[in-house]
Amino acid sequence: MSAKQASDKSQLLSDLPPYIYGTTRLGDEKIPFDERVSVARAAMEGVDWFHTSHTYGNAPQVLRAAFDQDRTRVPKLIVKIGWSHLDELRDVIHQNIDPLGLDGLEVGQLCLSGELAEAYANGGKCYETFSQIKQEGLVHRFVLEVFPWTSDVALKALRGGYPEGIVDGYIFYLNPLQRFASNELWHMLVGRDEPIISMRTVAGGNIYKLRDVPGYAWKEYLQQRAVEVAPIFERSGIQSWTEFCVRFAHSFPQVRATVGATSHIENLNQFLIASENIELLPKDIQDEMIQLQYRWSEELDMKAEQWTM
């Protein structure tokens, strides 16, 4: 990579804040609607960027109610779009922006599968469509969503140079218990200094609950990883798991922001506090975490069936 290309990369997604509010939990209809609107309004006061999707239950209705209370505070959005066919793309975009009363998206998270993923990997017509959508103002920037089972798509496209100038970065689970890019892809992203947005900041909850409370972890592997990570967390001397996780993500210079979801104002406040004056994790702690993630990727992630993680 040339010095100019490296300089250009440093500018991509550089306007993102350290923390982006994730709205997954706003679609939980077990929580009273007005309570979820209140959390969204609190997030609007403290955060300029949200991450959302029309697939998150009735989260769009919650967000619309919150936005309509103060249109001057409507955040910029990262939104999931896709899916398997190119002719779905504009429809999915409108399924997101129309209910929110918006004209376009700041960042579209490309969630690709099937024919569309194949076209992306091989420099297909999708790139022309992405450019057209940007020119129309429907989506200003794109990032590619990555999972262990889709890492080869990102790798092939990167090697071909197809995303250059069209896709600004990559978004995937990146937290102390998960790194949802294959070892090979991760190596390339770091080596090329590609911008990254990390997701699922706290890996699904407090480290001790993940380790000790039966059924708290969504999958057994998370409980097993919590067992390995808890002693490292303790050695770090950091009192807050949220702070540890935010510092972990931002200890990678490629990471522009971390996305954490919550429906509780106290948890939102923890994210906001942890995102002020972020310090890097001690190098020995970060290195130990990196080595764990390389091993986990080989042992489980790359062998897992789709959507089992």
BAKOL-101399 format. One record per residue (C-alpha): residue number from 1; residue in three letters; x, y, z. Coordinates in pm, 1 decimal, padded with zeros to 6 digits. Example, Ala and Ser with C-alpha at 12.3 -4.5 7.8 and 13.67 -1.06 7.14 Angstrom:
BEGIN
{1; "ALA"; {01230.0; -00450.0; 00780.0}};
{2; "SER"; {01367.0; -00106.0; 00714.0}};
//
This chain:
BEGIN
{1; "MET"; {00000.0; 00000.0; 00000.0}};
{2; "SER"; {00136.7; 00342.2; -00094.5}};
{3; "ALA"; {00177.9; 00628.0; 00153.8}};
{4; "LYS"; {-00106.6; 00813.2; -00018.9}};
{5; "GLN"; {-00337.0; 00511.8; 00008.0}};
{6; "ALA"; {-00250.0; 00476.5; 00377.6}};
{7; "SER"; {-00325.3; 00845.1; 00429.1}};
{8; "ASP"; {-00656.2; 00810.9; 00246.5}};
{9; "LYS"; {-00750.3; 00511.6; 00465.2}};
{10; "SER"; {-00690.4; 00717.6; 00779.5}};
{11; "GLN"; {-00964.3; 00958.5; 00671.9}};
{12; "LEU"; {-01229.4; 00694.5; 00609.4}};
{13; "LEU"; {-01500.4; 00681.1; 00878.0}};
{14; "SER"; {-01285.9; 00919.0; 01085.5}};
{15; "ASP"; {-01595.0; 01117.9; 01185.1}};
{16; "LEU"; {-01745.2; 00827.4; 01380.7}};
{17; "PRO"; {-01760.5; 00869.1; 01759.0}};
{18; "PRO"; {-01590.0; 00612.9; 01987.3}};
{19; "TYR"; {-01930.3; 00472.2; 02087.9}};
{20; "ILE"; {-02237.3; 00415.8; 01869.6}};
{21; "TYR"; {-02569.9; 00328.1; 02028.8}};
{22; "GLY"; {-02706.5; -00008.3; 01915.6}};
{23; "THR"; {-03084.5; -00039.0; 01898.1}};
{24; "THR"; {-03136.8; -00415.7; 01899.5}};
{25; "ARG"; {-03302.8; -00410.9; 02240.5}};
{26; "LEU"; {-03541.8; -00133.4; 02139.2}};
{27; "GLY"; {-03735.9; -00399.0; 01949.0}};
{28; "ASP"; {-03804.3; -00605.7; 02262.1}};
{29; "GLU"; {-04179.9; -00583.9; 02304.4}};
{30; "LYS"; {-04160.5; -00730.1; 02655.8}};
{31; "ILE"; {-04039.8; -00383.4; 02757.5}};
{32; "PRO"; {-04312.2; -00114.0; 02758.4}};
{33; "PHE"; {-04306.0; 00098.1; 02442.7}};
{34; "ASP"; {-04281.7; 00432.5; 02623.7}};
{35; "GLU"; {-03990.8; 00302.4; 02830.2}};
{36; "ARG"; {-03801.5; 00211.4; 02514.3}};
{37; "VAL"; {-03875.9; 00555.0; 02366.5}};
{38; "SER"; {-03731.5; 00712.7; 02681.3}};
{39; "VAL"; {-03410.2; 00513.1; 02643.5}};
{40; "ALA"; {-03384.7; 00614.5; 02278.1}};
{41; "ARG"; {-03433.1; 00979.5; 02374.3}};
{42; "ALA"; {-03161.7; 00950.3; 02640.6}};
{43; "ALA"; {-02929.2; 00798.7; 02380.4}};
{44; "MET"; {-03009.0; 01084.8; 02140.8}};
{45; "GLU"; {-02892.1; 01331.2; 02403.9}};
{46; "GLY"; {-02560.0; 01154.3; 02454.1}};
{47; "VAL"; {-02479.8; 00996.4; 02116.7}};
{48; "ASP"; {-02477.4; 01135.9; 01763.2}};
{49; "TRP"; {-02479.9; 00796.0; 01588.5}};
{50; "PHE"; {-02713.3; 00495.0; 01610.6}};
{51; "HIS"; {-02695.4; 00148.7; 01458.0}};
{52; "THR"; {-03028.0; -00009.6; 01361.4}};
{53; "SER"; {-03226.4; -00232.8; 01127.3}};
{54; "HIS"; {-03588.6; -00280.0; 01029.6}};
{55; "THR"; {-03536.0; -00644.6; 01131.4}};
{56; "TYR"; {-03511.5; -00545.9; 01499.4}};
{57; "GLY"; {-03878.4; -00603.9; 01583.8}};
{58; "ASN"; {-04062.9; -00274.0; 01622.0}};
{59; "ALA"; {-03744.2; -00076.8; 01688.8}};
{60; "PRO"; {-03821.3; 00150.5; 01386.5}};
{61; "GLN"; {-04150.1; 00253.9; 01547.6}};
{62; "VAL"; {-03972.3; 00324.7; 01875.7}};
{63; "LEU"; {-03708.4; 00529.6; 01697.3}};
{64; "ARG"; {-03968.2; 00721.6; 01494.8}};
{65; "ALA"; {-04150.1; 00815.3; 01814.9}};
{66; "ALA"; {-03822.9; 00931.5; 01971.6}};
{67; "PHE"; {-03711.2; 01120.4; 01659.8}};
{68; "ASP"; {-04044.4; 01298.4; 01627.6}};
{69; "GLN"; {-04005.0; 01436.0; 01979.2}};
{70; "ASP"; {-03698.9; 01632.4; 01866.6}};
{71; "ARG"; {-03606.7; 01630.1; 01498.1}};
{72; "THR"; {-03302.1; 01849.5; 01571.8}};
{73; "ARG"; {-03143.1; 01557.5; 01757.1}};
{74; "VAL"; {-03197.6; 01280.8; 01500.0}};
{75; "PRO"; {-02870.8; 01082.4; 01494.9}};
{76; "LYS"; {-02678.0; 00966.0; 01193.2}};
{77; "LEU"; {-02750.5; 00600.9; 01122.1}};
{78; "ILE"; {-02563.6; 00285.4; 01032.9}};
{79; "VAL"; {-02828.9; 00048.1; 00896.8}};
{80; "LYS"; {-02823.8; -00311.7; 00776.2}};
{81; "ILE"; {-02907.5; -00343.6; 00406.4}};
{82; "GLY"; {-02880.1; -00626.5; 00149.6}};
{83; "TRP"; {-02960.7; -00919.1; 00098.7}};
{84; "SER"; {-02923.5; -01192.2; -00166.1}};
{85; "HIS"; {-03021.8; -01015.2; -00490.2}};
{86; "LEU"; {-02922.8; -00677.8; -00629.0}};
{87; "ASP"; {-03282.6; -00579.3; -00701.4}};
{88; "GLU"; {-03360.2; -00608.1; -00327.5}};
{89; "LEU"; {-03117.3; -00336.9; -00227.3}};
{90; "ARG"; {-03317.7; -00019.2; -00284.0}};
{91; "ASP"; {-03631.1; -00179.6; -00141.8}};
{92; "VAL"; {-03450.7; -00275.0; 00179.5}};
{93; "ILE"; {-03308.8; 00077.2; 00208.5}};
{94; "HIS"; {-03659.5; 00221.4; 00183.0}};
{95; "GLN"; {-03792.7; -00031.6; 00434.2}};
{96; "ASN"; {-03554.0; 00135.4; 00678.0}};
{97; "ILE"; {-03569.2; 00504.4; 00593.9}};
{98; "ASP"; {-03939.0; 00544.9; 00513.6}};
{99; "PRO"; {-04070.5; 00442.7; 00859.8}};
{100; "LEU"; {-03817.5; 00681.1; 01017.7}};
{101; "GLY"; {-03911.2; 00976.1; 00799.1}};
{102; "LEU"; {-03560.6; 01003.2; 00652.3}};
{103; "ASP"; {-03435.8; 01070.4; 00299.7}};
{104; "GLY"; {-03123.6; 00855.3; 00320.5}};
{105; "LEU"; {-02865.8; 00678.6; 00533.0}};
{106; "GLU"; {-02525.8; 00794.7; 00643.3}};
{107; "VAL"; {-02381.3; 00441.0; 00637.5}};
{108; "GLY"; {-02523.9; 00125.8; 00483.9}};
{109; "GLN"; {-02407.1; -00202.3; 00638.1}};
{110; "LEU"; {-02387.8; -00444.5; 00346.9}};
{111; "CYS"; {-02526.7; -00780.0; 00463.2}};
{112; "LEU"; {-02468.7; -00998.0; 00160.5}};
{113; "SER"; {-02546.5; -01357.4; 00072.5}};
{114; "GLY"; {-02623.2; -01570.6; -00230.3}};
{115; "GLU"; {-02591.5; -01406.2; -00571.1}};
{116; "LEU"; {-02512.9; -01065.0; -00423.4}};
{117; "ALA"; {-02223.2; -01199.2; -00217.0}};
{118; "GLU"; {-02090.4; -01379.6; -00524.0}};
{119; "ALA"; {-02104.4; -01059.6; -00726.0}};
{120; "TYR"; {-01928.5; -00867.9; -00449.2}};
{121; "ALA"; {-01646.0; -01123.5; -00429.9}};
{122; "ASN"; {-01590.6; -01118.2; -00805.9}};
{123; "GLY"; {-01619.4; -00748.0; -00888.7}};
{124; "GLY"; {-01970.2; -00777.5; -01030.5}};
{125; "LYS"; {-02236.8; -00526.9; -01125.9}};
{126; "CYS"; {-02318.1; -00459.9; -00759.5}};
{127; "TYR"; {-02035.5; -00205.8; -00741.2}};
{128; "GLU"; {-02198.1; 00004.1; -01013.8}};
{129; "THR"; {-02522.2; -00005.9; -00819.1}};
{130; "PHE"; {-02347.6; 00091.3; -00493.7}};
{131; "SER"; {-02197.6; 00393.2; -00673.3}};
{132; "GLN"; {-02535.4; 00491.3; -00818.6}};
{133; "ILE"; {-02699.9; 00468.7; -00475.7}};
{134; "LYS"; {-02429.9; 00696.3; -00333.9}};
{135; "GLN"; {-02480.4; 00946.1; -00617.2}};
{136; "GLU"; {-02853.6; 00945.6; -00548.7}};
{137; "GLY"; {-02788.8; 01022.6; -00180.6}};
{138; "LEU"; {-02977.3; 00715.9; -00059.6}};
{139; "VAL"; {-02663.6; 00593.6; 00119.1}};
{140; "HIS"; {-02357.8; 00812.9; 00166.6}};
{141; "ARG"; {-02110.9; 00538.8; 00263.6}};
{142; "PHE"; {-02093.3; 00159.5; 00278.2}};
{143; "VAL"; {-01929.4; -00086.1; 00517.1}};
{144; "LEU"; {-01922.9; -00462.4; 00468.5}};
{145; "GLU"; {-02061.5; -00691.4; 00737.8}};
{146; "VAL"; {-01836.4; -00992.3; 00803.8}};
{147; "PHE"; {-01890.4; -01326.8; 00974.8}};
{148; "PRO"; {-01653.4; -01623.0; 00998.2}};
{149; "TRP"; {-01854.8; -01793.6; 00723.0}};
{150; "THR"; {-01845.1; -01487.4; 00493.9}};
{151; "SER"; {-01482.9; -01389.9; 00547.1}};
{152; "ASP"; {-01380.0; -01551.0; 00216.6}};
{153; "VAL"; {-01610.9; -01312.2; 00028.7}};
{154; "ALA"; {-01439.9; -01010.5; 00183.5}};
{155; "LEU"; {-01094.8; -01160.3; 00124.4}};
{156; "LYS"; {-01154.7; -01233.0; -00243.4}};
{157; "ALA"; {-01294.9; -00885.7; -00307.0}};
{158; "LEU"; {-01006.5; -00717.5; -00124.7}};
{159; "ARG"; {-00749.7; -00912.7; -00324.4}};
{160; "GLY"; {-00923.6; -00804.7; -00643.2}};
{161; "GLY"; {-00930.5; -00440.3; -00531.7}};
{162; "TYR"; {-01302.5; -00416.1; -00609.3}};
{163; "PRO"; {-01421.9; -00232.4; -00293.1}};
{164; "GLU"; {-01159.2; 00044.1; -00325.5}};
{165; "GLY"; {-01326.7; 00385.3; -00332.4}};
{166; "ILE"; {-01673.8; 00237.0; -00281.3}};
{167; "VAL"; {-01669.8; 00047.9; 00049.9}};
{168; "ASP"; {-01519.2; 00247.5; 00336.0}};
{169; "GLY"; {-01467.6; -00024.1; 00596.2}};
{170; "TYR"; {-01574.5; -00343.8; 00768.6}};
{171; "ILE"; {-01814.2; -00416.3; 01053.2}};
{172; "PHE"; {-01825.4; -00731.9; 01264.0}};
{173; "TYR"; {-01840.6; -00864.4; 01617.4}};
{174; "LEU"; {-01515.9; -00760.1; 01783.8}};
{175; "ASN"; {-01502.9; -00781.8; 02160.8}};
{176; "PRO"; {-01301.4; -00976.2; 02420.1}};
{177; "LEU"; {-01496.2; -01297.6; 02350.2}};
{178; "GLN"; {-01556.1; -01271.4; 01975.8}};
{179; "ARG"; {-01371.7; -01171.1; 01659.5}};
{180; "PHE"; {-01595.4; -01259.5; 01367.9}};
{181; "ALA"; {-01334.9; -01221.8; 01093.4}};
{182; "SER"; {-01122.6; -01518.9; 00995.3}};
{183; "ASN"; {-00756.3; -01511.6; 01092.7}};
{184; "GLU"; {-00658.6; -01458.3; 00729.2}};
{185; "LEU"; {-00904.8; -01174.4; 00678.5}};
{186; "TRP"; {-00813.2; -01014.7; 01010.8}};
{187; "HIS"; {-00446.3; -01023.5; 00913.5}};
{188; "MET"; {-00525.6; -00849.9; 00584.8}};
{189; "LEU"; {-00751.5; -00585.2; 00740.7}};
{190; "VAL"; {-00486.1; -00496.5; 00997.9}};
{191; "GLY"; {-00206.1; -00504.3; 00743.5}};
{192; "ARG"; {-00395.3; -00276.0; 00505.7}};
{193; "ASP"; {-00512.8; -00051.2; 00789.5}};
{194; "GLU"; {-00875.5; -00095.5; 00681.9}};
{195; "PRO"; {-01129.7; 00093.8; 00897.1}};
{196; "ILE"; {-01327.2; -00130.7; 01132.2}};
{197; "ILE"; {-01646.4; -00083.2; 01330.7}};
{198; "SER"; {-01662.1; -00331.5; 01616.9}};
{199; "MET"; {-01996.1; -00470.1; 01726.8}};
{200; "ARG"; {-02143.7; -00625.8; 02041.0}};
{201; "THR"; {-01914.3; -00428.9; 02269.0}};
{202; "VAL"; {-01959.3; -00626.8; 02592.5}};
{203; "ALA"; {-02007.2; -00969.4; 02425.7}};
{204; "GLY"; {-02361.4; -01007.0; 02555.1}};
{205; "GLY"; {-02325.5; -00907.7; 02918.8}};
{206; "ASN"; {-02113.4; -00895.1; 03228.9}};
{207; "ILE"; {-01816.7; -01133.9; 03221.1}};
{208; "TYR"; {-01906.6; -01297.0; 03553.6}};
{209; "LYS"; {-02268.4; -01354.7; 03455.0}};
{210; "LEU"; {-02154.0; -01501.2; 03125.5}};
{211; "ARG"; {-01918.3; -01730.2; 03317.2}};
{212; "ASP"; {-02125.0; -01824.7; 03620.9}};
{213; "VAL"; {-02498.5; -01795.0; 03551.0}};
{214; "PRO"; {-02641.3; -02102.1; 03372.8}};
{215; "GLY"; {-02814.5; -02006.1; 03049.6}};
{216; "TYR"; {-02702.8; -01641.7; 03061.8}};
{217; "ALA"; {-02465.7; -01682.7; 02768.0}};
{218; "TRP"; {-02646.1; -01719.0; 02435.3}};
{219; "LYS"; {-02421.1; -02010.6; 02338.4}};
{220; "GLU"; {-02203.3; -02244.4; 02543.4}};
{221; "TYR"; {-01884.3; -02129.0; 02373.1}};
{222; "LEU"; {-01931.7; -01779.4; 02518.9}};
{223; "GLN"; {-01946.1; -01924.1; 02870.0}};
{224; "GLN"; {-01629.1; -02122.9; 02802.1}};
{225; "ARG"; {-01449.8; -01816.5; 02670.0}};
{226; "ALA"; {-01562.2; -01612.4; 02968.8}};
{227; "VAL"; {-01385.5; -01867.8; 03188.7}};
{228; "GLU"; {-01061.8; -01797.8; 02999.9}};
{229; "VAL"; {-01098.8; -01420.5; 02984.3}};
{230; "ALA"; {-01212.1; -01348.2; 03342.2}};
{231; "PRO"; {-00860.7; -01394.3; 03492.2}};
{232; "ILE"; {-00713.5; -01166.0; 03222.9}};
{233; "PHE"; {-00977.7; -00902.9; 03299.8}};
{234; "GLU"; {-00893.8; -00927.3; 03668.8}};
{235; "ARG"; {-00519.4; -00891.8; 03604.6}};
{236; "SER"; {-00582.9; -00575.6; 03406.5}};
{237; "GLY"; {-00694.0; -00398.1; 03723.2}};
{238; "ILE"; {-00985.7; -00238.1; 03537.2}};
{239; "GLN"; {-01295.6; -00235.9; 03756.3}};
{240; "SER"; {-01560.9; -00209.0; 03485.9}};
{241; "TRP"; {-01621.2; -00481.7; 03226.2}};
{242; "THR"; {-01770.1; -00216.8; 02998.0}};
{243; "GLU"; {-01454.7; -00008.2; 03020.7}};
{244; "PHE"; {-01236.4; -00313.4; 02957.9}};
{245; "CYS"; {-01437.5; -00396.9; 02644.1}};
{246; "VAL"; {-01432.6; -00042.1; 02506.5}};
{247; "ARG"; {-01057.8; -00018.8; 02566.7}};
{248; "PHE"; {-01005.5; -00359.6; 02405.0}};
{249; "ALA"; {-01180.5; -00252.6; 02083.4}};
{250; "HIS"; {-01005.0; 00082.3; 02064.9}};
{251; "SER"; {-00663.1; -00070.6; 02130.3}};
{252; "PHE"; {-00673.7; -00167.8; 01762.0}};
{253; "PRO"; {-00587.1; 00150.1; 01569.1}};
{254; "GLN"; {-00810.8; 00038.9; 01280.3}};
{255; "VAL"; {-01121.7; 00053.1; 01500.7}};
{256; "ARG"; {-01317.7; 00373.0; 01451.2}};
{257; "ALA"; {-01608.9; 00294.6; 01682.3}};
{258; "THR"; {-01771.1; 00023.7; 01888.3}};
{259; "VAL"; {-02145.2; -00049.1; 01880.0}};
{260; "GLY"; {-02312.7; -00148.6; 02205.4}};
{261; "ALA"; {-02684.5; -00211.9; 02250.0}};
{262; "THR"; {-02890.6; -00167.6; 02564.2}};
{263; "SER"; {-03244.8; -00091.3; 02677.9}};
{264; "HIS"; {-03133.9; 00034.1; 03020.4}};
{265; "ILE"; {-03028.1; 00391.9; 03084.1}};
{266; "GLU"; {-02776.5; 00283.8; 03350.8}};
{267; "ASN"; {-02602.0; 00061.9; 03094.8}};
{268; "LEU"; {-02611.4; 00341.5; 02838.5}};
{269; "ASN"; {-02440.0; 00567.1; 03090.2}};
{270; "GLN"; {-02169.8; 00303.9; 03142.4}};
{271; "PHE"; {-02101.2; 00301.8; 02769.3}};
{272; "LEU"; {-02083.9; 00681.0; 02761.8}};
{273; "ILE"; {-01850.1; 00700.1; 03061.0}};
{274; "ALA"; {-01625.3; 00426.0; 02924.4}};
{275; "SER"; {-01601.4; 00609.3; 02591.4}};
{276; "GLU"; {-01456.1; 00926.0; 02743.5}};
{277; "ASN"; {-01075.4; 00962.9; 02739.3}};
{278; "ILE"; {-01019.4; 00603.6; 02626.5}};
{279; "GLU"; {-00685.0; 00451.7; 02721.2}};
{280; "LEU"; {-00537.8; 00154.7; 02540.5}};
{281; "LEU"; {-00525.9; -00174.8; 02726.5}};
{282; "PRO"; {-00182.5; -00268.3; 02864.6}};
{283; "LYS"; {00009.8; -00432.7; 02578.7}};
{284; "ASP"; {00055.5; -00766.2; 02755.0}};
{285; "ILE"; {-00318.6; -00787.3; 02824.3}};
{286; "GLN"; {-00411.4; -00699.0; 02464.8}};
{287; "ASP"; {-00154.8; -00942.8; 02324.7}};
{288; "GLU"; {-00293.1; -01224.1; 02538.1}};
{289; "MET"; {-00643.7; -01149.7; 02414.0}};
{290; "ILE"; {-00525.6; -01145.2; 02051.9}};
{291; "GLN"; {-00364.6; -01486.8; 02086.9}};
{292; "LEU"; {-00682.8; -01630.0; 02237.0}};
{293; "GLN"; {-00883.6; -01498.8; 01944.3}};
{294; "TYR"; {-00649.2; -01651.0; 01687.9}};
{295; "ARG"; {-00689.4; -01987.4; 01861.8}};
{296; "TRP"; {-01066.8; -01958.1; 01897.0}};
{297; "SER"; {-01100.2; -01876.7; 01529.2}};
{298; "GLU"; {-00916.3; -02193.1; 01427.5}};
{299; "GLU"; {-01079.8; -02419.8; 01687.3}};
{300; "LEU"; {-01442.4; -02312.9; 01648.2}};
{301; "ASP"; {-01529.9; -02003.5; 01448.1}};
{302; "MET"; {-01417.6; -02122.8; 01107.3}};
{303; "LYS"; {-01579.0; -02464.2; 01159.1}};
{304; "ALA"; {-01913.4; -02330.7; 01280.7}};
{305; "GLU"; {-02228.5; -02353.5; 01071.6}};
{306; "GLN"; {-02390.4; -02027.6; 00969.7}};
{307; "TRP"; {-02577.9; -01842.4; 01243.4}};
{308; "THR"; {-02471.9; -02089.3; 01517.5}};
{309; "MET"; {-02252.3; -01827.9; 01681.2}};
//
